[in-house]
Amino acid sequence: MSIHLFATIVTATAIAANNRGEGDGSTLATLQKITRGNDQYTTISAEAIRWGLREYFQNHYAEKTNRTFDPDNDKYIFKNECFSPEDYIDDDLFGYMDAKKDKDNKDKTTKRRGALEVSRAISLDPYWGDTAFGSKGGEKGKTSIHSTEVHCTAYQYSVALTPESLKDPARAILALNAIAAVRHVGGNHARFLYDFRPESIILRVTEDPSPWIMNSFKRIGDSVGCPRLVRLVEVGDVKAEELIVGGEIADTPYGEQLSRLKVEVCRGVKEAIATAENRLKKTQLKTEVPV
C-alpha cells in the first residue's frame, strides 16, 4: 500500500495583515474572511502558502527550481517553459498548467496536478474588525490616508503528500523542510512581518489515505490545545504510532496526554520534522535528497 504524509501546522500568534482580499472601494485594505458558526475568521489562501513554499525552494535549491520570482521586475522567470517534474523540484511538488493551442486552434494544454496539497489557513481567533491607519506621505489629500485590517491571531493549515506520486519520492523530505521555513505568504509584508513557521505541528506517516488530523488545533485560553487529536487516538481512529507531535504543544497538558497514549511527542518542531523524515526514509524512498 502507499505511504502518505499528512501535517497540520499552527503558527505563532502575531499581528497579521496577510493575503488581502478585494478592496471595499475606498482606501481600506481588507483581509480575506470566512464565517464559521456565529463568528468571522480571517483566512489565507492555499496559493499564498504555496508561494511561500516556492520562495523557500527558490532561495535554497535555485538550480533545481524552474520558476523563480524577480521582485525588481515583479514577474516570474522560467528555466524551462515546457516544465519538467523530473528535473525541477517545484514542477514535481506543485504541478503546472501550460495552456496552448496548436495551429489548428486545438487544445494542446500540458498540465500536471500538484502532488503537494495545501489547505487554506484559518485563524484560531474570531476577527472583531481591528484596523490600522497610516499616511502614504507626501502631499496630503483625499487618498493620502490609508487603513488596513489587521488581526492578532495564529493560523492553522494542513498539507498532504503521497511520496510515490512524485517523480523523485525523496522530495517529500524537502517539502517537510520547507514547511518549517515558510516566511512570506503574500499580503502587506512591506508594513507587517508575520512569522508563518510552525509553533506546533502534528505529523502523520500512514497507509490511511485520509488525513484525520486537519483542524486539530483550537484556542484554549491564551494557549493552543488539541483535544480533538487526543480523542482520535483514545478511540483508535488514529494509531498513536503513526503520529509525531512537536513544538509548544508538547509543554501543555495535551502533550502530556498524547505522550501517555504512546504518541511520539517532541518539544522542538525541527526535532519532530526530523523524526518524520526518518520514518519516511524507512519506507524505502529509493532516491537521494538533492544537495
QUILIN-V888808 format. One record per residue. N is the residue number from 1. OMEGA is omega in radians with two decimals (NA if undefined). Layout:
<<N OMEGA> <N OMEGA>>
This chain:
<<1 3.14> <2 3.02> <3 -3.12> <4 3.07> <5 3.07> <6 3.09> <7 2.98> <8 -3.00> <9 2.94> <10 -3.12> <11 2.99> <12 3.09> <13 3.14> <14 3.13> <15 -3.04> <16 2.94> <17 -2.97> <18 2.92> <19 -3.04> <20 3.07> <21 3.10> <22 3.08> <23 -3.11> <24 3.13> <25 3.10> <26 3.14> <27 -3.13> <28 3.02> <29 -3.01> <30 3.01> <31 3.00> <32 -3.05> <33 3.07> <34 3.12> <35 3.07> <36 -3.04> <37 -3.13> <38 -3.06> <39 3.01> <40 3.09> <41 3.07> <42 -3.03> <43 3.11> <44 -3.02> <45 3.05> <46 3.14> <47 3.12> <48 3.12> <49 3.09> <50 3.08> <51 3.12> <52 3.09> <53 3.09> <54 3.13> <55 3.10> <56 -3.12> <57 3.09> <58 -3.08> <59 -3.03> <60 -3.13> <61 -3.02> <62 -3.09> <63 -3.11> <64 -3.12> <65 -3.09> <66 -3.04> <67 3.07> <68 -3.11> <69 3.10> <70 -3.07> <71 -3.13> <72 -3.14> <73 3.09> <74 3.12> <75 3.11> <76 3.09> <77 3.14> <78 3.00> <79 -3.10> <80 -3.09> <81 3.01> <82 3.11> <83 -3.14> <84 3.12> <85 3.07> <86 -3.05> <87 -2.96> <88 -3.13> <89 -3.05> <90 3.07> <91 -3.13> <92 -3.05> <93 -2.95> <94 -3.13> <95 -3.09> <96 2.97> <97 3.11> <98 -3.05> <99 -3.12> <100 3.01> <101 3.05> <102 -3.07> <103 3.09> <104 3.13> <105 3.06> <106 -3.08> <107 3.04> <108 -3.11> <109 3.04> <110 -3.12> <111 3.09> <112 3.13> <113 3.11> <114 -3.14> <115 3.14> <116 3.13> <117 -3.09> <118 3.11> <119 2.98> <120 3.10> <121 -3.12> <122 3.12> <123 3.06> <124 -3.04> <125 3.04> <126 3.11> <127 -3.06> <128 3.00> <129 3.13> <130 -3.11> <131 3.06> <132 -3.13> <133 3.11> <134 3.13> <135 3.10> <136 3.13> <137 3.13> <138 -3.10> <139 -3.12> <140 3.11> <141 -3.08> <142 -3.06> <143 -3.07> <144 3.11> <145 3.11> <146 3.09> <147 -3.07> <148 3.03> <149 -3.14> <150 -3.07> <151 3.06> <152 -3.00> <153 2.92> <154 3.14> <155 -3.14> <156 3.06> <157 -3.11> <158 3.03> <159 3.11> <160 -3.11> <161 3.00> <162 -3.01> <163 -3.08> <164 3.06> <165 3.09> <166 3.02> <167 3.04> <168 -3.05> <169 -3.14> <170 3.11> <171 3.03> <172 3.12> <173 3.08> <174 3.11> <175 3.09> <176 3.13> <177 -3.14> <178 -3.13> <179 -3.12> <180 -3.01> <181 3.12> <182 3.12> <183 -3.12> <184 3.07> <185 3.11> <186 3.11> <187 -2.92> <188 -2.99> <189 3.00> <190 -3.12> <191 -3.06> <192 3.00> <193 3.14> <194 -3.09> <195 -3.04> <196 3.10> <197 -3.13> <198 2.88> <199 3.02> <200 -3.09> <201 3.00> <202 3.13> <203 3.12> <204 3.05> <205 -2.89> <206 2.97> <207 3.11> <208 -3.11> <209 -3.13> <210 -3.05> <211 -3.08> <212 -3.00> <213 3.13> <214 3.12> <215 -3.13> <216 -3.07> <217 3.03> <218 3.13> <219 3.07> <220 -3.05> <221 3.09> <222 -3.08> <223 3.13> <224 3.12> <225 3.12> <226 -3.10> <227 3.14> <228 3.13> <229 3.11> <230 -3.14> <231 -3.13> <232 3.12> <233 -3.12> <234 -3.08> <235 3.06> <236 3.09> <237 3.04> <238 -3.12> <239 -3.11> <240 -3.07> <241 3.10> <242 -2.97> <243 2.92> <244 -3.12> <245 -3.09> <246 3.09> <247 -3.04> <248 3.11> <249 -3.12> <250 -3.08> <251 3.11> <252 3.06> <253 3.13> <254 3.06> <255 3.12> <256 3.11> <257 -3.14> <258 3.11> <259 3.10> <260 3.12> <261 3.07> <262 2.98> <263 3.08> <264 -3.09> <265 -3.12> <266 3.13> <267 -3.13> <268 3.07> <269 -3.12> <270 3.07> <271 3.12> <272 3.14> <273 3.10> <274 3.10> <275 3.09> <276 3.10> <277 3.13> <278 3.10> <279 3.11> <280 3.14> <281 3.12> <282 3.08> <283 3.03> <284 2.95> <285 -2.90> <286 -3.09> <287 -3.09> <288 3.08> <289 3.14> <290 3.14> <291 NA>>
